[in-house]
């Protein structure tokens, strides 16, 4: 791995006022910008089901499709959903319709049309909480376990940006490999894995014996990382050493709803694992 200490081996001197002059390079550079709002007019499609999801099968998107499939597996007909593909590489998230649902222009975004007025929900953690409260599932009612679930969910929402935008970006996507940010975010990624590994040493799931939205939120990021499936960084991070996280991830992977949810809005990898859009249960092939 070609690692340099700084950009062209020269220390960067920040200007007094930063100006956006050009793309920074690397993967996703063409869709990064310092302003919000839509770039083009494009209405979102609406299907026939109560839940309309606009997403992509990144770790954040997988959280929600797994939750919906888990709810359907429990018999909640109100969780039937249409999952529309939002291709972030092509800038679909900056269409006017999507920005109306999520002003932050990030997937996933959801609209609940089961009531008299549509309800928009954005940010993956907020969507999980909304669905858990709406259907009374995967969120304990007792104060202690409920607080523990909230805590781990908020831990994930605060930690994952260091993993994705920090470690993932500088290790896998940046135009060059710079030692300082890779070392900095590798240290944090491994610290976070250790937090999880220690917690799962004597717990089946994150809060104990119960599978909750905290597990659904965390496994697409840190479970996949601990199995070497994220950023192709398994050997680099010594993921084999996080045995409790790997056991936890393997247990979750065996759930049929998880296997189904991971396929939705997926456009890469094995063809039998790709379901670009989901409008009925029949759209998802069985393993």
C-alpha positions in Angstrom: 0.0 0.0 0.0 1.5 3.3 -1.1 1.2 5.6 1.9 2.5 9.2 1.9 2.7 11.4 5.0 0.9 14.4 3.4 -0.4 15.7 0.1 2.7 15.8 -2.2 4.8 15.7 1.0 4.0 19.3 1.8 2.1 20.5 4.8 -1.3 22.0 4.0 -1.8 25.6 5.1 -5.5 26.3 5.5 -6.7 29.6 4.0 -8.3 32.2 6.2 -11.7 31.5 4.5 -12.1 28.1 2.8 -13.5 28.2 -0.7 -14.8 25.2 -2.7 -12.7 25.4 -5.9 -12.7 21.9 -7.2 -13.5 18.3 -6.4 -11.2 16.7 -3.8 -10.8 13.5 -5.8 -11.4 9.9 -4.8 -14.6 7.9 -5.0 -17.8 9.8 -4.5 -16.0 13.2 -5.1 -18.5 14.0 -7.9 -21.5 14.0 -5.4 -19.8 15.9 -2.5 -20.6 19.6 -2.2 -20.7 22.2 0.5 -24.3 23.2 0.0 -27.7 21.5 0.4 -30.9 21.5 -1.6 -31.9 19.9 -4.9 -29.9 20.0 -8.1 -32.7 18.9 -10.4 -36.4 18.4 -10.6 -37.5 14.8 -10.1 -40.6 13.5 -8.4 -40.4 10.3 -6.3 -42.5 7.3 -7.4 -45.2 6.1 -5.1 -46.3 2.5 -4.9 -49.4 0.8 -3.4 -48.1 -0.1 0.1 -48.3 1.8 3.3 -44.5 2.3 3.6 -42.6 3.9 0.8 -38.8 3.5 1.1 -36.2 5.3 -1.0 -32.8 3.7 -0.5 -29.7 1.8 -1.5 -28.2 -1.3 0.1 -25.4 0.4 1.9 -25.0 -0.4 5.6 -27.4 2.5 6.4 -30.0 1.3 3.9 -29.8 -2.4 5.0 -30.8 -1.4 8.6 -34.3 -0.4 7.4 -35.0 -3.2 4.9 -34.0 -5.7 7.5 -36.3 -4.1 10.0 -39.2 -4.1 7.6 -38.6 -7.8 6.7 -38.4 -8.7 10.4 -41.8 -7.0 11.0 -43.4 -8.8 8.0 -42.0 -12.1 9.3 -43.9 -11.4 12.6 -47.1 -10.9 10.6 -47.4 -7.1 10.6 -49.2 -6.5 7.3 -48.9 -2.7 7.9 -45.2 -3.0 7.3 -45.7 -3.9 3.6 -43.4 -1.6 1.6 -42.2 -0.5 -1.7 -38.4 0.0 -1.9 -37.4 2.3 -4.6 -33.7 2.5 -5.7 -31.8 5.7 -5.1 -28.6 5.6 -7.0 -26.3 7.9 -5.0 -23.5 7.6 -7.5 -25.7 9.2 -10.1 -27.0 11.9 -7.7 -30.6 10.6 -7.3 -30.5 11.9 -3.7 -30.4 15.5 -5.0 -33.7 15.2 -6.9 -36.4 17.6 -5.7 -38.7 14.8 -4.6 -36.0 13.1 -2.5 -34.9 16.4 -0.9 -38.6 17.0 0.1 -38.5 13.8 2.1 -34.9 14.2 3.4 -33.5 17.7 3.3 -30.1 16.1 4.2 -30.0 14.2 0.9 -28.8 10.9 2.4 -30.3 7.5 2.1 -32.5 6.0 3.5 -35.6 8.1 3.5 -39.1 6.8 4.2 -42.7 8.0 3.9 -45.5 6.4 5.9 -48.7 6.8 4.0 -50.9 4.6 6.3 -52.6 7.6 7.9 -54.6 10.5 6.8 -51.4 12.5 6.1 -48.1 11.2 4.8 -45.3 11.2 7.5 -41.7 11.6 6.3 -38.9 10.0 8.3 -35.2 10.4 7.6 -32.0 9.2 9.2 -31.7 5.5 9.6 -31.8 5.5 13.4 -34.9 7.6 13.4 -36.6 5.3 10.9 -35.8 2.2 13.1 -37.2 4.0 16.2 -40.3 5.1 14.3 -41.1 1.6 13.1 -40.3 0.0 16.5 -42.7 2.3 18.2 -45.3 2.1 15.5 -45.5 -1.7 15.6 -44.4 -2.3 19.2 -41.5 -4.6 18.2 -37.7 -4.9 18.8 -37.7 -2.1 21.4 -38.1 -3.3 25.0 -40.8 -1.7 27.2 -39.0 -2.0 30.5 -37.1 1.1 31.4 -33.7 -0.5 31.9 -33.5 -2.5 28.6 -35.2 0.3 26.7 -32.6 2.7 27.9 -29.8 0.2 27.0 -31.3 -0.1 23.5 -31.4 3.7 23.1 -27.8 3.9 24.3 -26.4 1.4 21.8 -28.4 2.8 19.0 -27.1 6.3 19.7 -23.6 4.8 20.1 -23.9 3.4 16.6 -25.2 6.6 15.1 -22.3 8.6 16.6 -19.6 6.0 15.9 -20.3 4.9 12.3 -19.3 8.2 10.7 -15.8 7.7 12.1 -15.8 4.2 10.5 -17.3 5.2 7.2 -16.3 8.8 6.6 -13.1 8.3 8.5 -11.5 4.9 8.2 -13.4 3.8 5.1 -12.8 7.0 3.2 -9.0 7.3 3.9 -8.3 3.6 3.7 -10.4 2.7 0.7 -11.7 5.7 -1.2 -9.3 8.7 -0.9 -7.3 9.5 -4.1 -4.0 8.8 -2.2 -3.1 6.9 1.0 -2.0 9.3 3.7 -0.5 7.8 6.8 -1.8 10.3 9.4 -5.5 9.9 8.7 -5.3 6.2 8.1 -3.5 5.7 11.4 -5.9 8.0 13.2 -9.1 6.3 12.0 -7.7 2.8 12.1 -7.0 3.4 15.8 -10.6 4.5 16.3 -12.1 1.7 14.2 -10.3 -0.9 16.3 -11.3 0.9 19.5 -14.9 0.7 18.5 -14.6 -3.0 17.5 -13.1 -3.6 21.0 -16.0 -1.8 22.7 -18.4 -4.1 20.9 -16.3 -7.2 21.5 -16.1 -6.6 25.2 -19.8 -6.0 25.5 -20.7 -9.1 23.5 -18.4 -11.4 25.5 -21.2 -12.3 27.9 -24.3 -11.2 25.9 -26.1 -12.9 23.0 -27.1 -9.5 21.5 -26.1 -6.0 22.3 -28.5 -5.5 25.2 -28.6 -9.1 26.4 -30.9 -11.9 25.3 -33.2 -9.8 23.2 -32.6 -8.9 19.5 -33.4 -5.2 19.1 -33.1 -2.3 16.7 -29.7 -1.7 18.2 -28.5 -5.0 16.7 -30.2 -4.2 13.3 -28.4 -0.8 13.2 -25.0 -2.1 14.2 -24.5 -5.3 12.3 -24.4 -3.9 8.8 -21.4 -1.8 9.8 -19.4 -3.5 12.5 -20.5 -7.0 12.0 -19.6 -6.9 8.3 -16.3 -5.1 9.3 -15.4 -7.9 11.8 -16.0 -10.5 9.1 -13.7 -8.7 6.6 -16.6 -7.8 4.3 -16.3 -4.0 4.6 -13.5 -2.1 2.7 -11.6 -5.3 2.2 -9.8 -4.5 5.4 -10.0 -7.8 7.3 -6.3 -8.6 7.5 -5.3 -4.9 8.0 -7.6 -4.7 11.1 -6.9 -8.2 12.4 -10.7 -8.9 12.4 -10.1 -12.5 13.4 -9.3 -11.3 16.9 -12.8 -9.9 17.5 -14.3 -13.3 18.2 -17.4 -12.2 20.0 -18.4 -9.7 17.3 -17.9 -12.3 14.7 -20.1 -14.8 16.6 -22.8 -12.2 17.0 -22.7 -11.4 13.3 -22.9 -15.0 12.3 -25.9 -15.5 14.5 -27.7 -12.5 13.0 -26.9 -13.6 9.4 -28.8 -16.8 9.9 -32.1 -14.9 10.4 -34.3 -15.3 7.2 -35.5 -11.7 7.4 -31.9 -10.5 7.6 -31.0 -12.5 4.5 -34.0 -11.0 2.7 -33.4 -7.5 3.8 -29.8 -7.4 2.7 -30.8 -8.1 -0.9 -33.2 -5.2 -1.3 -31.9 -2.2 -3.3 -28.7 -4.0 -4.0 -27.0 -3.5 -7.4 -23.7 -5.2 -6.9 -22.2 -8.6 -6.1 -23.8 -11.9 -6.8 -26.9 -11.6 -9.1 -29.0 -13.8 -6.9 -28.4 -11.4 -4.0 -29.5 -8.3 -6.0 -33.1 -7.0 -5.8 -33.0 -3.5 -7.3 -36.5 -2.7 -6.2 -38.9 -4.5 -3.9 -42.7 -4.2 -4.3 -43.9 -7.6 -3.0 -42.4 -10.5 -1.1 -42.2 -12.4 -4.4 -39.5 -9.9 -5.6 -37.0 -11.4 -3.2 -35.6 -14.8 -4.2 -35.2 -17.3 -1.5 -31.7 -18.6 -0.6 
